[in-house]
Amino acid sequence: MNDASPTAAELLVAQPLTSRAFAPYGTLIAAPAGEGRPINGGNAQRFDLLDDLRLDAEGGRPMLALFRAQARRFPHEVSEMERHALGSQTFVPLGDKRFVIVVARAGDAPTSARQLAAFVTDGRQGVVLAPGTWHHALLAVDAGDFAVIERAGSGVDCDVCLLREPGSVRL
């Protein structure tokens, strides 16, 4: 067994999550600046964040799930990616919980860690992965609960690929 550390090309450093950097993979969810629309007799402000999560392909319907995630150790090996071709997938932390999202553009399955990008949230941000975006399973930095909105349908919408050239992600 070779215990050599990964080369620079195989090491992913999780960058702070920003709307601009994440745009090729989906949408950042964060509390907007400014005031929303007053509701509930002025006791609350409403912010409409997204109006199309793209969950209805091939008879799909929205499903809200709760993922209770254990904190991962970093650096973390990245050898497998998945995608949901028929619908988006949304992750929103319930509380101040950071997580890392490792992604690759939609299209052909990635084969190398060199094709991936990694982002770390500030604990109050969520993401909507665009349909077909390759991503690693949830990598919680802080253990806790995450609301997940995804497509439910008659068949499983999850393709998995193994990277021929794995890597690791660090904070």
Contacts in CASP RR format, 6 or more apart in sequence:
PFRMAT RR
TARGET T0000
AUTHOR 0000-0000-0000
METHOD contacts of the structure
MODEL  1
MNDASPTAAELLVAQPLTSRAFAPYGTLIAAPAGEGRPINGGNAQRFDLL
DDLRLDAEGGRPMLALFRAQARRFPHEVSEMERHALGSQTFVPLGDKRFV
IVVARAGDAPTSARQLAAFVTDGRQGVVLAPGTWHHALLAVDAGDFAVIE
RAGSGVDCDVCLLREPGSVRL
6 113 0 8 1.000
6 167 0 8 1.000
6 168 0 8 1.000
9 112 0 8 1.000
9 113 0 8 1.000
9 114 0 8 1.000
10 112 0 8 1.000
10 113 0 8 1.000
10 114 0 8 1.000
10 165 0 8 1.000
10 166 0 8 1.000
10 167 0 8 1.000
10 168 0 8 1.000
11 75 0 8 1.000
11 113 0 8 1.000
11 167 0 8 1.000
11 168 0 8 1.000
11 169 0 8 1.000
11 170 0 8 1.000
12 78 0 8 1.000
12 102 0 8 1.000
12 113 0 8 1.000
12 116 0 8 1.000
12 117 0 8 1.000
12 118 0 8 1.000
12 167 0 8 1.000
12 168 0 8 1.000
12 169 0 8 1.000
12 170 0 8 1.000
13 118 0 8 1.000
13 169 0 8 1.000
13 170 0 8 1.000
13 171 0 8 1.000
14 100 0 8 1.000
14 118 0 8 1.000
14 119 0 8 1.000
14 120 0 8 1.000
14 169 0 8 1.000
14 170 0 8 1.000
14 171 0 8 1.000
15 21 0 8 1.000
15 117 0 8 1.000
15 118 0 8 1.000
15 119 0 8 1.000
15 120 0 8 1.000
16 119 0 8 1.000
16 120 0 8 1.000
16 122 0 8 1.000
17 28 0 8 1.000
17 101 0 8 1.000
17 119 0 8 1.000
17 120 0 8 1.000
17 121 0 8 1.000
17 122 0 8 1.000
17 125 0 8 1.000
17 127 0 8 1.000
18 28 0 8 1.000
19 27 0 8 1.000
19 28 0 8 1.000
19 30 0 8 1.000
21 117 0 8 1.000
21 119 0 8 1.000
22 28 0 8 1.000
22 101 0 8 1.000
22 103 0 8 1.000
22 119 0 8 1.000
22 127 0 8 1.000
24 105 0 8 1.000
25 101 0 8 1.000
25 103 0 8 1.000
25 105 0 8 1.000
25 117 0 8 1.000
25 127 0 8 1.000
25 129 0 8 1.000
25 130 0 8 1.000
25 133 0 8 1.000
25 135 0 8 1.000
26 88 0 8 1.000
26 127 0 8 1.000
26 128 0 8 1.000
26 129 0 8 1.000
26 130 0 8 1.000
26 133 0 8 1.000
27 50 0 8 1.000
27 127 0 8 1.000
27 128 0 8 1.000
27 130 0 8 1.000
28 125 0 8 1.000
28 126 0 8 1.000
28 127 0 8 1.000
29 49 0 8 1.000
29 50 0 8 1.000
29 90 0 8 1.000
29 92 0 8 1.000
29 125 0 8 1.000
29 126 0 8 1.000
29 127 0 8 1.000
29 128 0 8 1.000
30 124 0 8 1.000
30 125 0 8 1.000
30 126 0 8 1.000
31 47 0 8 1.000
31 124 0 8 1.000
32 47 0 8 1.000
32 49 0 8 1.000
35 45 0 8 1.000
36 45 0 8 1.000
36 46 0 8 1.000
36 47 0 8 1.000
37 45 0 8 1.000
37 46 0 8 1.000
37 47 0 8 1.000
37 48 0 8 1.000
38 44 0 8 1.000
38 45 0 8 1.000
38 46 0 8 1.000
39 45 0 8 1.000
39 46 0 8 1.000
50 128 0 8 1.000
53 62 0 8 1.000
53 87 0 8 1.000
53 88 0 8 1.000
53 90 0 8 1.000
53 128 0 8 1.000
53 149 0 8 1.000
54 87 0 8 1.000
54 88 0 8 1.000
54 130 0 8 1.000
54 131 0 8 1.000
55 61 0 8 1.000
55 62 0 8 1.000
55 63 0 8 1.000
55 87 0 8 1.000
55 88 0 8 1.000
55 149 0 8 1.000
55 150 0 8 1.000
55 151 0 8 1.000
56 151 0 8 1.000
57 86 0 8 1.000
57 87 0 8 1.000
57 131 0 8 1.000
57 151 0 8 1.000
58 86 0 8 1.000
58 153 0 8 1.000
59 153 0 8 1.000
59 154 0 8 1.000
60 86 0 8 1.000
60 151 0 8 1.000
60 152 0 8 1.000
60 153 0 8 1.000
61 151 0 8 1.000
61 152 0 8 1.000
61 153 0 8 1.000
62 149 0 8 1.000
62 150 0 8 1.000
62 151 0 8 1.000
62 152 0 8 1.000
63 149 0 8 1.000
63 150 0 8 1.000
63 151 0 8 1.000
63 152 0 8 1.000
64 147 0 8 1.000
64 148 0 8 1.000
64 149 0 8 1.000
65 147 0 8 1.000
65 148 0 8 1.000
65 149 0 8 1.000
65 150 0 8 1.000
66 94 0 8 1.000
66 145 0 8 1.000
66 146 0 8 1.000
66 147 0 8 1.000
66 148 0 8 1.000
67 91 0 8 1.000
67 138 0 8 1.000
67 145 0 8 1.000
67 146 0 8 1.000
67 148 0 8 1.000
68 144 0 8 1.000
68 145 0 8 1.000
68 146 0 8 1.000
69 99 0 8 1.000
69 138 0 8 1.000
69 140 0 8 1.000
69 143 0 8 1.000
69 144 0 8 1.000
69 145 0 8 1.000
69 146 0 8 1.000
70 140 0 8 1.000
70 143 0 8 1.000
71 140 0 8 1.000
71 141 0 8 1.000
71 142 0 8 1.000
71 143 0 8 1.000
72 100 0 8 1.000
72 139 0 8 1.000
72 140 0 8 1.000
72 141 0 8 1.000
74 100 0 8 1.000
74 141 0 8 1.000
74 169 0 8 1.000
74 170 0 8 1.000
74 171 0 8 1.000
75 168 0 8 1.000
75 169 0 8 1.000
75 170 0 8 1.000
76 100 0 8 1.000
76 139 0 8 1.000
76 168 0 8 1.000
76 169 0 8 1.000
76 170 0 8 1.000
77 166 0 8 1.000
77 167 0 8 1.000
77 168 0 8 1.000
78 102 0 8 1.000
78 113 0 8 1.000
78 116 0 8 1.000
78 136 0 8 1.000
78 163 0 8 1.000
78 166 0 8 1.000
78 167 0 8 1.000
78 168 0 8 1.000
78 169 0 8 1.000
79 162 0 8 1.000
79 163 0 8 1.000
79 166 0 8 1.000
79 167 0 8 1.000
80 136 0 8 1.000
80 137 0 8 1.000
80 160 0 8 1.000
80 161 0 8 1.000
80 162 0 8 1.000
80 163 0 8 1.000
81 102 0 8 1.000
81 104 0 8 1.000
81 109 0 8 1.000
81 110 0 8 1.000
81 116 0 8 1.000
81 134 0 8 1.000
81 135 0 8 1.000
81 136 0 8 1.000
81 160 0 8 1.000
81 161 0 8 1.000
81 163 0 8 1.000
82 134 0 8 1.000
82 135 0 8 1.000
82 136 0 8 1.000
82 137 0 8 1.000
82 158 0 8 1.000
82 159 0 8 1.000
82 160 0 8 1.000
82 161 0 8 1.000
83 106 0 8 1.000
83 109 0 8 1.000
83 132 0 8 1.000
83 133 0 8 1.000
83 134 0 8 1.000
83 135 0 8 1.000
83 158 0 8 1.000
83 159 0 8 1.000
84 129 0 8 1.000
84 131 0 8 1.000
84 132 0 8 1.000
84 150 0 8 1.000
84 151 0 8 1.000
84 157 0 8 1.000
84 158 0 8 1.000
84 159 0 8 1.000
85 131 0 8 1.000
85 132 0 8 1.000
85 157 0 8 1.000
85 159 0 8 1.000
86 131 0 8 1.000
86 151 0 8 1.000
86 157 0 8 1.000
87 131 0 8 1.000
87 132 0 8 1.000
87 150 0 8 1.000
87 151 0 8 1.000
87 157 0 8 1.000
88 128 0 8 1.000
88 129 0 8 1.000
88 130 0 8 1.000
88 131 0 8 1.000
88 149 0 8 1.000
88 150 0 8 1.000
88 151 0 8 1.000
89 128 0 8 1.000
89 129 0 8 1.000
89 135 0 8 1.000
89 148 0 8 1.000
89 149 0 8 1.000
89 150 0 8 1.000
89 151 0 8 1.000
90 126 0 8 1.000
90 127 0 8 1.000
90 128 0 8 1.000
90 129 0 8 1.000
90 147 0 8 1.000
90 148 0 8 1.000
90 149 0 8 1.000
90 150 0 8 1.000
91 99 0 8 1.000
91 101 0 8 1.000
91 126 0 8 1.000
91 127 0 8 1.000
91 129 0 8 1.000
91 138 0 8 1.000
91 146 0 8 1.000
91 147 0 8 1.000
91 148 0 8 1.000
92 126 0 8 1.000
92 146 0 8 1.000
92 147 0 8 1.000
92 148 0 8 1.000
92 149 0 8 1.000
93 99 0 8 1.000
93 121 0 8 1.000
93 123 0 8 1.000
93 124 0 8 1.000
93 125 0 8 1.000
93 126 0 8 1.000
93 144 0 8 1.000
93 145 0 8 1.000
93 146 0 8 1.000
94 144 0 8 1.000
94 145 0 8 1.000
94 146 0 8 1.000
94 147 0 8 1.000
95 123 0 8 1.000
95 124 0 8 1.000
95 144 0 8 1.000
95 145 0 8 1.000
96 123 0 8 1.000
96 124 0 8 1.000
96 142 0 8 1.000
97 123 0 8 1.000
97 140 0 8 1.000
97 141 0 8 1.000
97 142 0 8 1.000
97 143 0 8 1.000
97 144 0 8 1.000
97 145 0 8 1.000
97 146 0 8 1.000
98 120 0 8 1.000
98 121 0 8 1.000
98 122 0 8 1.000
98 123 0 8 1.000
98 140 0 8 1.000
98 141 0 8 1.000
98 142 0 8 1.000
99 120 0 8 1.000
99 121 0 8 1.000
99 123 0 8 1.000
99 138 0 8 1.000
99 139 0 8 1.000
99 140 0 8 1.000
99 141 0 8 1.000
99 142 0 8 1.000
99 146 0 8 1.000
100 118 0 8 1.000
100 119 0 8 1.000
100 120 0 8 1.000
100 121 0 8 1.000
100 139 0 8 1.000
100 141 0 8 1.000
100 169 0 8 1.000
100 171 0 8 1.000
101 118 0 8 1.000
101 119 0 8 1.000
101 121 0 8 1.000
101 127 0 8 1.000
101 129 0 8 1.000
101 135 0 8 1.000
101 136 0 8 1.000
101 139 0 8 1.000
102 116 0 8 1.000
102 117 0 8 1.000
102 118 0 8 1.000
102 135 0 8 1.000
102 136 0 8 1.000
102 139 0 8 1.000
102 169 0 8 1.000
103 116 0 8 1.000
103 117 0 8 1.000
103 118 0 8 1.000
103 119 0 8 1.000
103 129 0 8 1.000
103 133 0 8 1.000
103 134 0 8 1.000
103 135 0 8 1.000
103 136 0 8 1.000
104 110 0 8 1.000
104 115 0 8 1.000
104 116 0 8 1.000
104 117 0 8 1.000
104 133 0 8 1.000
104 134 0 8 1.000
104 135 0 8 1.000
105 115 0 8 1.000
105 133 0 8 1.000
105 134 0 8 1.000
106 130 0 8 1.000
106 131 0 8 1.000
106 132 0 8 1.000
106 133 0 8 1.000
106 134 0 8 1.000
107 132 0 8 1.000
107 134 0 8 1.000
109 134 0 8 1.000
109 159 0 8 1.000
109 161 0 8 1.000
110 116 0 8 1.000
110 134 0 8 1.000
110 161 0 8 1.000
110 163 0 8 1.000
111 161 0 8 1.000
111 163 0 8 1.000
111 164 0 8 1.000
111 165 0 8 1.000
112 163 0 8 1.000
112 164 0 8 1.000
112 165 0 8 1.000
113 163 0 8 1.000
113 165 0 8 1.000
113 166 0 8 1.000
113 167 0 8 1.000
113 168 0 8 1.000
114 165 0 8 1.000
118 169 0 8 1.000
120 141 0 8 1.000
120 171 0 8 1.000
121 127 0 8 1.000
123 142 0 8 1.000
129 135 0 8 1.000
134 161 0 8 1.000
136 169 0 8 1.000
138 146 0 8 1.000
139 169 0 8 1.000
140 146 0 8 1.000
141 171 0 8 1.000
151 157 0 8 1.000
END
